[in-house]
């Protein structure tokens, strides 16, 4: 039996407290020069609100699941409150965990989930499906007004590899498996999923599906929605099983209805995914480009030539200048220009051939190969950026990210407009960094990182800037989110993006699958 030790994330910080570290000296010097150092006091003690639920309902849930799987202690409730956006962390750092659930439920099977939903409908209890808790768009902040209680449906116990088909190259995974746990179970079968978002260490299979996640290796393995071939879902009106074949023409593909639904239509209880053989070789390298424009044009050429590596990402001049593409060396010296990371995974011969083809094309377009050392640095620190955000918040620097996507012909306008919106709203001294994180034949994703001096009301300070950036995305004809989902934060702009008819469709599906509105109320649906 494969077992991976998992650690709960700190309620007021990202990740494993033991992995947190102060700012490195090189980065500290850079921050002091740009923003000044304003050491923040230790985070406030958190006092949870009293659970607001009838004890008789808790007894009924204990009868359903067993007393060990209905948790009402402060620690369990604290760890299942909100996600990990910067506003979430800022509120938690002031001691505000007012969105805490009244109880945390831990089902072990699909039948347990179905029973919980039936109970919730009967007693009008709001239910928030909870995976890894890595949401950065308010996807775990349900509306509780008008409900008899708020329950966190924690899928922690549902973490089995249910089946493997080595002939078809598919696997059936339960939703509570975190990224490393899923990869370890598949590796024991000689397989890999290959999905590595920055939240990989804590996010779960169910969360990947429910948010239409993209990973750092999506150029080679595909976005998570492209990896899903089947789903089992518990809804308040019954079971939904999808995916009897790899593709079909049997009407609209209802799998797409569940993917990205953020627990508002049902609870995903298993996911059938496409898998690959474990790669025999992994190699990552760096390239330098004279400008963001020339590097982005090279990415487009690769994508439209069918020559994408497994990993490809490009930092703009500002992000390159502070070495954010090499997290272990932030604040260190750079050679200027723009840094691109390329990566190759697979059989030895396949990796060598693709690397040679890509390198020839990039060299011909003006790129300079920097060898494997920058690639190793990126690979080693690829999941560390959220820890850096905590360290910056500790010294009074407000840091947050946002992302979008557009067609290649609209790339330059979107980049300039979003950057200008952030700089104008947040004022002088604001640092706006950007990288292209995912590419397609027709377009790309732009991922912005923003750093500014924290004001007296930092939550309002960021929300104002986020609204300005979101307005700029809509005005430029881009999407409000490429891989962070909608949650509560993006709802106003989702309505703009899909229009009145699109909103009507979502509301109709919600009304049909969840007529009493108990599933994640207030999330996703405008």
C-alpha positions as CSV (number, residue, x, y, z in Angstrom):
1,X,0.0,0.0,0.0
2,X,1.4,3.4,-1.0
3,X,1.1,6.0,1.7
4,X,2.1,9.7,1.4
5,X,2.3,11.7,4.6
6,X,0.2,14.8,4.3
7,X,0.3,17.9,6.4
8,X,-2.6,20.3,7.0
9,X,-2.1,23.8,5.8
10,X,-1.8,26.6,8.4
11,X,-5.1,28.5,8.7
12,X,-3.4,31.9,8.3
13,X,-0.6,31.0,5.9
14,X,0.1,28.7,2.9
15,X,1.2,25.1,3.2
16,X,3.3,23.4,5.8
17,X,4.4,25.7,8.6
18,X,7.7,23.7,8.8
19,X,8.4,24.6,5.1
20,X,8.0,28.4,5.7
21,X,11.2,30.5,5.7
22,X,12.0,34.2,6.1
23,X,12.9,36.3,3.1
24,X,16.3,35.4,1.7
25,X,18.8,38.3,2.1
26,X,18.9,39.0,-1.6
27,X,15.2,39.3,-1.8
28,X,15.0,41.3,1.5
29,X,17.3,43.9,0.1
30,X,15.2,44.2,-3.1
31,X,12.0,44.6,-1.1
32,X,13.6,47.2,1.3
33,X,14.7,49.3,-1.7
34,X,11.3,49.0,-3.5
35,X,8.8,49.2,-0.6
36,X,10.6,49.5,2.7
37,X,10.4,46.9,5.4
38,X,7.5,47.1,7.8
39,X,7.7,44.1,10.1
40,X,4.2,42.9,11.0
41,X,3.3,41.6,14.5
42,X,2.5,37.9,14.9
43,X,-0.9,37.0,13.5
44,X,-3.8,37.6,15.8
45,X,-5.3,34.9,17.9
46,X,-8.2,33.4,16.1
47,X,-11.5,33.1,18.0
48,X,-14.1,31.1,16.1
49,X,-17.8,32.0,16.2
50,X,-20.0,29.6,18.1
51,X,-21.4,26.9,15.8
52,X,-24.9,27.9,14.8
53,X,-26.7,24.6,14.3
54,X,-29.2,22.6,16.2
55,X,-27.4,19.8,18.2
56,X,-30.2,17.4,17.2
57,X,-29.0,17.8,13.5
58,X,-25.5,17.0,14.5
59,X,-26.8,13.9,16.2
60,X,-28.6,12.9,13.0
61,X,-25.3,13.4,11.0
62,X,-23.4,11.2,13.6
63,X,-26.0,8.5,13.1
64,X,-25.4,8.7,9.4
65,X,-21.6,8.8,9.3
66,X,-20.5,7.7,12.7
67,X,-19.4,10.0,15.6
68,X,-15.7,10.0,14.5
69,X,-16.6,11.6,11.1
70,X,-18.6,14.6,12.3
71,X,-16.2,17.1,13.7
72,X,-17.2,20.3,15.6
73,X,-14.0,21.2,17.4
74,X,-12.3,24.5,16.8
75,X,-9.3,23.0,15.1
76,X,-11.3,21.1,12.5
77,X,-13.5,24.1,11.8
78,X,-10.6,26.5,11.6
79,X,-8.8,24.3,9.0
80,X,-11.9,24.2,6.8
81,X,-12.5,28.0,6.6
82,X,-12.1,29.8,3.3
83,X,-9.3,29.3,0.8
84,X,-5.8,30.8,0.3
85,X,-6.3,34.1,-1.6
86,X,-4.5,37.1,-0.2
87,X,-7.8,38.6,1.1
88,X,-8.5,35.2,2.8
89,X,-5.1,35.3,4.5
90,X,-5.4,39.0,5.4
91,X,-8.7,38.4,7.1
92,X,-7.4,35.3,8.9
93,X,-4.3,37.2,10.1
94,X,-6.5,39.7,11.8
95,X,-8.3,36.9,13.6
96,X,-11.4,36.9,11.4
97,X,-12.6,33.4,10.6
98,X,-16.2,34.4,10.7
99,X,-16.9,32.1,7.7
100,X,-16.1,28.9,9.7
101,X,-18.4,26.0,9.1
102,X,-20.6,24.8,11.9
103,X,-19.3,21.2,11.4
104,X,-16.9,19.3,9.3
105,X,-18.2,16.0,7.8
106,X,-15.9,13.3,6.5
107,X,-17.7,10.8,4.2
108,X,-15.9,7.7,3.2
109,X,-17.9,6.5,0.2
110,X,-20.2,7.8,-2.6
111,X,-23.1,6.5,-0.6
112,X,-22.0,8.6,2.4
113,X,-22.0,11.7,0.2
114,X,-25.4,10.9,-1.2
115,X,-26.8,10.4,2.4
116,X,-25.3,13.7,3.5
117,X,-27.0,15.5,0.6
118,X,-30.3,13.9,1.3
119,X,-30.0,15.0,4.9
120,X,-29.0,18.5,3.9
121,X,-32.0,18.9,1.6
122,X,-34.4,17.6,4.3
123,X,-33.1,20.0,6.9
124,X,-32.0,22.8,4.6
125,X,-28.3,22.8,5.5
126,X,-25.7,24.5,3.3
127,X,-23.0,22.1,2.1
128,X,-19.5,23.2,0.9
129,X,-17.4,20.4,-0.7
130,X,-13.8,20.8,0.5
131,X,-10.8,19.2,-1.2
132,X,-7.4,20.8,-0.6
133,X,-8.5,24.3,0.5
134,X,-6.3,26.0,-2.1
135,X,-9.1,28.1,-3.7
136,X,-8.0,31.7,-4.5
137,X,-11.3,33.1,-5.7
138,X,-13.6,32.7,-2.8
139,X,-14.9,29.3,-3.9
140,X,-15.2,28.0,-0.3
141,X,-17.1,31.0,1.1
142,X,-20.7,29.9,0.8
143,X,-23.7,32.1,1.7
144,X,-25.1,30.9,5.0
145,X,-28.1,33.2,5.6
146,X,-31.4,31.4,5.5
147,X,-29.9,27.9,6.2
148,X,-30.1,25.8,9.3
149,X,-26.3,25.5,9.4
150,X,-23.2,25.4,7.2
151,X,-21.4,22.1,6.7
152,X,-17.9,21.5,5.3
153,X,-18.0,18.3,3.3
154,X,-14.4,17.3,3.7
155,X,-13.4,14.6,1.2
156,X,-10.2,13.8,3.0
157,X,-11.1,10.1,3.6
158,X,-11.9,9.4,-0.1
159,X,-8.4,8.9,-1.4
160,X,-8.3,5.5,-3.1
161,X,-7.1,4.4,-6.6
162,X,-10.2,2.5,-7.5
163,X,-9.1,0.9,-10.8
164,X,-6.4,0.9,-13.5
165,X,-6.9,-0.1,-17.1
166,X,-3.4,-0.6,-18.6
167,X,-4.9,-1.4,-22.0
168,X,-6.9,1.7,-22.3
169,X,-4.5,3.7,-20.2
170,X,-7.1,5.1,-17.8
171,X,-7.4,5.1,-14.0
172,X,-10.3,5.8,-11.6
173,X,-9.4,8.1,-8.7
174,X,-11.3,9.3,-5.6
175,X,-11.7,13.0,-5.2
176,X,-9.8,13.4,-1.9
177,X,-6.4,12.4,-3.3
178,X,-3.9,15.2,-3.2
179,X,-1.6,15.6,-6.1
180,X,1.4,13.8,-4.6
181,X,-0.8,11.0,-3.3
182,X,-2.4,10.4,-6.7
183,X,1.0,10.4,-8.4
184,X,2.5,8.0,-5.9
185,X,-0.4,5.5,-6.4
186,X,-0.1,5.8,-10.1
187,X,3.7,5.5,-10.0
188,X,3.3,2.1,-8.3
189,X,1.5,1.0,-11.5
190,X,4.2,2.6,-13.7
191,X,2.0,5.5,-14.6
192,X,1.6,9.2,-14.2
193,X,-1.1,11.8,-14.5
194,X,1.3,14.6,-15.2
195,X,-0.8,17.4,-13.7
196,X,1.3,19.8,-11.7
197,X,-0.4,23.2,-10.8
198,X,1.4,25.4,-8.3
199,X,-1.0,24.1,-5.7
200,X,0.0,20.5,-6.5
201,X,1.2,19.6,-3.0
202,X,-2.2,20.4,-1.5
203,X,-4.9,20.5,-4.2
204,X,-7.0,17.4,-4.9
205,X,-8.2,15.3,-7.8
206,X,-11.8,16.5,-7.1
207,X,-10.7,20.1,-6.9
208,X,-8.7,19.8,-10.2
209,X,-12.0,18.7,-11.9
210,X,-14.3,21.1,-10.1
211,X,-12.2,24.1,-11.1
212,X,-11.0,23.1,-14.6
213,X,-7.4,23.2,-13.4
214,X,-4.3,23.8,-15.6
215,X,-0.9,22.5,-14.6
216,X,2.6,23.6,-15.3
217,X,3.1,20.6,-17.7
218,X,-0.2,21.2,-19.5
219,X,1.5,21.9,-22.8
220,X,2.6,18.2,-22.9
221,X,0.0,16.4,-20.8
222,X,-3.1,18.7,-21.3
223,X,-5.3,20.6,-19.0
224,X,-7.1,18.6,-16.4
225,X,-10.4,18.8,-18.2
226,X,-8.7,17.2,-21.2
227,X,-7.5,14.3,-19.0
228,X,-11.0,13.5,-17.6
229,X,-12.8,10.7,-19.5
230,X,-15.4,9.9,-16.8
231,X,-17.1,11.2,-13.7
232,X,-19.3,9.9,-10.9
233,X,-21.3,12.6,-9.1
234,X,-23.7,12.7,-6.2
235,X,-26.4,15.3,-6.6
236,X,-29.3,16.2,-4.4
237,X,-31.7,14.6,-7.0
238,X,-29.7,11.4,-7.6
239,X,-26.5,9.9,-9.0
240,X,-24.9,11.1,-12.3
241,X,-22.5,8.7,-14.0
242,X,-20.7,10.1,-17.2
243,X,-18.1,8.7,-19.6
244,X,-19.0,5.4,-21.2
245,X,-16.6,5.9,-24.1
246,X,-13.6,8.1,-24.8
247,X,-15.8,10.3,-27.1
248,X,-19.3,10.4,-28.2
249,X,-21.9,12.2,-30.3
250,X,-24.7,11.6,-27.8
251,X,-25.8,15.2,-27.4
252,X,-23.9,17.8,-25.5
253,X,-21.0,16.3,-23.4
254,X,-22.4,16.5,-19.8
255,X,-18.9,15.9,-18.4
256,X,-18.2,19.5,-19.4
257,X,-21.1,20.6,-17.3
258,X,-19.6,19.1,-14.2
259,X,-16.0,20.2,-14.9
260,X,-15.7,23.7,-13.5
261,X,-18.9,23.5,-11.6
262,X,-17.2,24.1,-8.2
263,X,-19.5,21.9,-6.2
264,X,-22.7,23.8,-7.1
265,X,-24.3,21.1,-9.1
266,X,-23.1,18.0,-7.2
267,X,-20.2,16.4,-5.4
268,X,-17.7,14.5,-7.6
269,X,-17.0,11.1,-5.9
270,X,-14.7,9.6,-8.5
271,X,-12.9,10.7,-11.6
272,X,-11.7,8.5,-14.5
273,X,-8.6,10.0,-16.0
274,X,-6.3,9.4,-19.0
275,X,-2.8,8.4,-17.8
276,X,0.6,8.0,-19.4
277,X,3.6,5.8,-18.7
278,X,6.1,7.1,-16.2
279,X,8.6,9.3,-18.1
280,X,12.1,7.7,-18.3
281,X,13.6,11.2,-18.7
282,X,12.8,14.7,-17.4
283,X,14.9,17.6,-18.4
284,X,14.3,21.4,-18.1
285,X,16.4,24.2,-19.5
286,X,16.4,28.0,-19.7
287,X,16.3,30.3,-22.7
288,X,16.9,34.1,-22.9
289,X,15.0,36.4,-25.2
290,X,15.6,40.0,-25.9
291,X,12.0,41.0,-25.1
292,X,8.7,39.6,-24.0
293,X,7.3,40.2,-27.5
294,X,10.0,38.1,-29.2
295,X,9.7,35.3,-26.7
296,X,5.9,35.2,-26.9
297,X,6.1,35.2,-30.7
298,X,8.4,32.2,-30.5
299,X,5.9,30.4,-28.2
300,X,3.2,31.0,-30.8
301,X,5.4,29.6,-33.6
302,X,6.1,26.5,-31.5
303,X,2.4,26.0,-30.8
304,X,1.3,26.5,-34.3
305,X,4.1,24.2,-35.6
306,X,3.0,21.4,-33.3
307,X,6.3,21.4,-31.5
308,X,5.4,22.2,-28.0
309,X,7.6,20.8,-25.2
310,X,6.0,19.3,-22.1
311,X,6.6,22.6,-20.2
312,X,6.9,26.1,-21.6
313,X,6.6,29.4,-19.8
314,X,8.0,32.9,-20.4
315,X,8.6,35.7,-17.9
316,X,8.4,39.3,-18.9
317,X,11.3,41.7,-18.4
318,X,10.2,42.7,-14.8
319,X,9.6,39.1,-13.7
320,X,13.0,38.1,-15.1
321,X,14.8,41.0,-13.5
322,X,13.9,39.8,-10.0
323,X,14.5,36.1,-10.9
324,X,10.9,35.0,-10.1
325,X,11.3,32.3,-12.7
326,X,14.0,30.9,-10.4
327,X,12.4,31.1,-7.0
328,X,15.6,30.0,-5.1
329,X,17.5,33.0,-6.5
330,X,15.0,35.9,-6.1
331,X,16.8,39.2,-6.0
332,X,20.0,37.8,-7.5
333,X,21.7,39.0,-10.6
334,X,20.3,38.3,-14.1
335,X,21.5,38.7,-17.6
336,X,18.5,40.9,-18.6
337,X,16.0,40.2,-21.3
338,X,13.3,37.6,-20.7
339,X,13.6,34.1,-19.3
340,X,11.8,31.1,-20.9
341,X,11.7,27.7,-19.3
342,X,11.2,24.6,-21.5
343,X,10.9,21.1,-20.2
344,X,10.7,17.6,-21.8
345,X,9.3,14.4,-20.3
346,X,9.0,11.0,-21.8
347,X,10.9,8.1,-23.3
348,X,14.6,8.8,-23.9
349,X,14.5,8.9,-27.7
350,X,11.3,11.0,-27.7
351,X,12.7,13.5,-25.3
352,X,16.0,13.8,-27.3
353,X,14.2,14.2,-30.6
354,X,11.6,16.8,-29.4
355,X,14.3,18.8,-27.5
356,X,16.4,18.9,-30.7
357,X,13.5,20.1,-32.8
358,X,12.4,22.7,-30.4
359,X,16.0,24.0,-29.8
360,X,16.6,24.3,-33.5
361,X,13.5,26.4,-34.0
362,X,14.1,28.6,-30.9
363,X,17.7,29.3,-31.9
364,X,16.5,30.2,-35.4
365,X,14.1,32.7,-33.9
366,X,16.7,34.4,-31.8
367,X,16.6,32.6,-28.5
368,X,19.8,31.9,-26.6
369,X,19.9,28.6,-24.7
370,X,21.2,28.9,-21.1
371,X,21.5,25.2,-20.5
372,X,19.9,23.1,-17.8
373,X,20.9,25.0,-14.7
374,X,18.0,27.6,-14.9
375,X,15.6,24.7,-15.6
376,X,16.8,22.8,-12.5
377,X,16.4,26.0,-10.4
378,X,12.8,26.5,-11.7
379,X,11.9,22.8,-11.1
380,X,13.3,22.8,-7.6
381,X,11.3,25.9,-6.5
382,X,8.2,25.5,-8.7
383,X,5.8,25.1,-5.8
384,X,7.4,27.7,-3.4
385,X,5.9,31.0,-4.6
386,X,3.0,30.9,-2.1
387,X,5.5,30.7,0.8
388,X,7.2,33.8,-0.6
389,X,3.8,35.6,-0.5
390,X,3.6,34.9,3.3
391,X,7.1,36.2,3.8
392,X,6.2,39.4,2.0
393,X,3.0,39.9,3.9
394,X,5.1,39.5,7.0
395,X,7.0,42.7,6.1
396,X,4.0,44.8,4.9
397,X,4.1,44.0,1.2
398,X,0.7,43.1,-0.4
399,X,1.2,40.4,-3.0
400,X,-1.5,38.7,-5.1
401,X,-1.8,37.0,-8.5
402,X,-4.5,37.0,-11.2
403,X,-4.6,35.4,-14.6
404,X,-6.5,35.5,-17.9
405,X,-6.3,34.2,-21.5
406,X,-6.8,35.6,-24.9
407,X,-6.1,35.0,-28.6
408,X,-2.6,35.7,-29.9
409,X,-3.7,38.7,-31.9
410,X,-5.1,40.3,-28.7
411,X,-2.1,39.4,-26.5
412,X,-0.3,42.8,-26.5
413,X,-3.4,44.8,-25.8
414,X,-4.5,42.6,-22.9
415,X,-1.0,42.6,-21.4
416,X,-0.7,46.4,-21.5
417,X,-4.3,47.1,-20.4
418,X,-4.3,44.9,-17.3
419,X,-0.8,46.1,-16.3
420,X,-1.9,49.7,-16.6
421,X,-5.1,49.1,-14.6
422,X,-3.2,47.6,-11.7
423,X,-0.5,50.3,-11.7
424,X,-3.0,53.1,-11.9
425,X,-5.2,51.8,-9.1
426,X,-2.4,50.8,-6.7
427,X,-0.3,53.8,-7.4
428,X,3.4,54.7,-7.6
429,X,5.9,52.0,-6.7
430,X,3.6,49.1,-7.5
431,X,5.4,46.2,-9.2
432,X,3.4,44.2,-11.8
433,X,5.1,41.1,-13.2
434,X,3.7,38.7,-15.8
435,X,4.4,35.4,-17.4
436,X,2.8,33.3,-20.1
437,X,2.0,30.1,-18.4
438,X,0.0,28.1,-21.0
439,X,0.0,28.2,-24.8
440,X,-2.3,27.0,-27.5
441,X,-2.4,27.2,-31.3
442,X,-4.8,30.1,-31.0
443,X,-3.7,31.9,-27.9
444,X,-2.2,32.0,-24.5
445,X,-2.7,32.7,-20.8
446,X,-1.2,35.7,-19.0
447,X,-0.4,35.3,-15.3
448,X,0.2,38.5,-13.4
449,X,1.9,38.9,-10.0
450,X,1.4,42.2,-8.2
451,X,3.3,43.6,-5.3
452,X,2.7,46.9,-3.6
453,X,3.0,48.6,-0.2
454,X,0.3,47.5,2.1
455,X,-2.1,50.3,3.0
456,X,-4.2,50.7,6.1
457,X,-7.1,48.7,4.6
458,X,-5.3,46.0,2.5
459,X,-8.3,43.9,1.7
460,X,-10.2,46.9,0.2
461,X,-7.0,48.0,-1.4
462,X,-6.6,44.8,-3.3
463,X,-10.3,44.3,-4.2
464,X,-10.3,47.7,-5.8
465,X,-7.3,46.8,-7.9
466,X,-8.7,43.4,-8.8
467,X,-11.9,45.0,-10.0
468,X,-10.0,47.4,-12.2
469,X,-7.9,44.6,-13.7
470,X,-11.1,42.5,-14.2
471,X,-12.8,45.3,-16.0
472,X,-9.8,45.7,-18.2
473,X,-9.9,42.0,-19.1
474,X,-13.6,42.3,-20.1
475,X,-13.0,45.5,-22.1
476,X,-10.2,43.7,-24.0
477,X,-12.5,40.8,-24.8
478,X,-10.5,38.2,-22.7
479,X,-11.7,35.7,-20.1
480,X,-12.0,36.4,-16.5
481,X,-10.1,33.3,-15.5
482,X,-8.0,30.7,-17.3
483,X,-7.4,28.3,-14.4
484,X,-8.4,29.8,-11.1
485,X,-12.2,29.2,-11.4
486,X,-15.0,31.7,-10.5
487,X,-15.8,31.2,-6.9
488,X,-17.5,34.3,-5.5
489,X,-14.8,36.8,-6.6
490,X,-15.3,36.5,-10.3
491,X,-19.1,36.2,-10.5
492,X,-19.8,39.7,-11.7
493,X,-17.4,39.3,-14.6
494,X,-18.6,35.8,-15.4
495,X,-22.0,37.3,-16.0
496,X,-20.4,39.8,-18.5
497,X,-18.4,37.0,-20.2
498,X,-21.2,34.6,-20.8
499,X,-24.1,37.0,-21.1
500,X,-27.8,36.8,-20.0
501,X,-28.5,33.6,-21.9
502,X,-25.4,31.9,-20.4
503,X,-26.4,33.0,-16.9
504,X,-29.9,31.6,-17.5
505,X,-28.5,28.2,-18.5
506,X,-26.4,28.0,-15.4
507,X,-29.3,29.0,-13.2
508,X,-31.6,26.4,-14.9
509,X,-29.1,23.6,-14.3
510,X,-28.7,24.6,-10.7
511,X,-32.5,24.7,-10.2
512,X,-32.8,21.2,-11.7
513,X,-29.9,19.4,-9.9
514,X,-30.1,21.3,-6.6
515,X,-33.7,22.7,-6.4
516,X,-33.3,23.5,-2.7
517,X,-30.0,25.3,-3.2
518,X,-28.0,23.6,-0.5
519,X,-24.8,23.0,-2.5
520,X,-22.2,25.8,-2.1
521,X,-24.8,28.6,-2.2
522,X,-23.5,31.9,-3.5
523,X,-20.6,30.4,-5.4
524,X,-20.2,30.4,-9.3
525,X,-23.9,31.1,-10.3
526,X,-24.4,34.8,-11.0
